[in-house]
């Protein structure tokens, strides 16, 4: 689903990948569109849905939540674990091979679905925190070449302590455009 402008909002991609349980509050839409109350857990994939407390979902999710194919429906929502994510996170280089610039995308993030912080270390010693570029992409890797890179991925559940996984990526750094590394574990639910 695309998410609205605020409460929650896309916030430059900060909420990209998070999951929310949406529950329709009424059988009918705000203008009388017939439907049937339902619910679904959806993942935020984009912003710009317009307005506060707004979700714009693909048809499958919309129908599960509202029982309708069109209309605007009042919903309540709460952040939820992303239980449908399977496998481990993947780090992908979206930039050209460059020892002085990176643009990394992290996909298949389990647990609460979104990353709060990413730290990269070349050869385990030259480390630097990355900056969110947009959505699931981050920039600002440590500069230079090395024999390996690892990414410390951090996420914070709505309540409780921050979780961290260490994604070990053997092989020469920097990577070519499109190079992928699958992490050894995913965040717990």
N, C-alpha and C positions, 0 to 999 in steps of 0.2 A: 504494500500500500504506500501511496504518497502520504506524507504527513503535513499538517497545516503550518501556520506561521508561528504559533505559540501555544503553550500549555497542553501538550508538548509541541515544540517546533523542531524543524530540521536542524536549525542552529549550525549552519555551515557543515553539516554532516555528522555532528556529534551523536545524533540518534540513529544514524544509518546502521542497519543490521539489528537494532533492538526489536524485540517482540512485545506485542501488546495483546491482551485479551479484550476484544470488543464485544459488548453485549447490547443488543437492541432493547430499548426501553418500552417500545410499543409495537403492536402488530401493524399499525398504519404509519406511513411517513408523515412529515410535518405538513404536507399539503393534501393529506388524505390518500396517498398512494397505498393500495392494499399490499400487505405483506404478512409476515409471521415472525414473531420474535425468535431470535436465534443468537448464536455466538460463534466466535472463531478466534484463534490465535493467529495474528498476522505479523509479518516482518516488514519493517520500514525499509523501503528501497530508494526513496526519492523525497524531495521536498516540493513546496510550491502548490500544495493542495488548496491553499487559500483559507484565511480566517483562523481564529483560535479553535482549539479542541476539534480539529477537523481531520478526518481520514478519507482518502479517496482510493478505494480498493478495486482490484480487478474483479471481473464478474463472479468468478468462483467464490471468492471471499465475501463479496457483497451479498450474494444470494444466501450464503451460510449464515450471515449476520442478520439479514432483513427478510429473507424469503421473497424478495422482489428482484426485478431486473432494472429498475430505475427508481429515482426519487431521492429525497433527503430524509434521513432517519436520525432521531436522537439516540445516542449511544452513551454508555458509560465505558470507561476503559481503565486498564491497570497494566503496568509493565509486568511481563511474564517471562519465565525462562523459555528459551528457544529449543524446545524438545525435538523438533523435526530435523535439526542439524545432525548429520551423520558424518563420520570421518573426522579428520583433523584439519586445523587451519592450514592455509596455503599462503605463502609469501610469494608475490609476483613482482618482478621488476618491470615497470611501465616506461622507464626512460631508456635511452640508448646506453650502451656500455660506456661508463664514465666513472673514473675514480674520484671525481670531485662533485658529482651530483647524482642523486637517486630520486626516484618517485616510485614508492612501493605501495602495492595494494595487498590488503590482507582479507581473504575471503574464507567462508565456512567457519565463522567464529561461533562456537557453542556457548553454553552457559547463558549469560544475559545478552549475548549477541553483538555487542559493540565494544570497541576498544577505547579505553580512557587514556592510555599512555603506551608508547612504543619506544624501546631503547635498543640500539644496535651496537654490536661490538665486533670489530674486525680482529681476527686472531685472538679473541678473548681479552684483549687489553686496550685497544683504542675504541673507546665507547662514547656514544653521544645520544641524547634524547632526540627523537624525531618530532616534527611538527605536523599536525593534521593539515593536509592540503585542501581536501574536500571529500566528504563521504568516507569511504574506506581507504583513501589514498593518503600517504604520508611522505614527507620529504625531510631532508637534513641528515642523511647518513654521515657517519664519520668519513673523512676524506682519506684517500690512499688506497693501496692495493694490499691484498692479503691472501692467505691460504684457506680462509673460512670466514663466515660471518654468522653471528647468532642474533636473534631478535628476542628480547624480553617483552612479552605482550601482557598488558595489565588491563583488568576490567574491574569495575566496582558494581556489585549487586545493589539493588535499591536499599537494602539493609545489610549490615555486616561488613566484614573486612574486605579489602581489595584482594583479588586473586591474580596470580602471575603464573605464566608458563614460559619456559625457555625453549625456543625453537632453534635447534642446532642445524646449521646448513653448511656441510662440508663442501670443499671445492673452491677454486679460485674466485676471489672478489676483485673487481666488479663483475656483475653478471651481464650477459647480453640481454637485449630487449626481449621480454616474454619469458625469461628463465623463471622456473618455479621451484620452490622448496616446500615439501610437506612437513609440517611439524610432527613431533613425536607423540604429542598428546593434545587434548582439547580441554577447555574449561569444564569443571564439574557443574552439574545442574543443582 
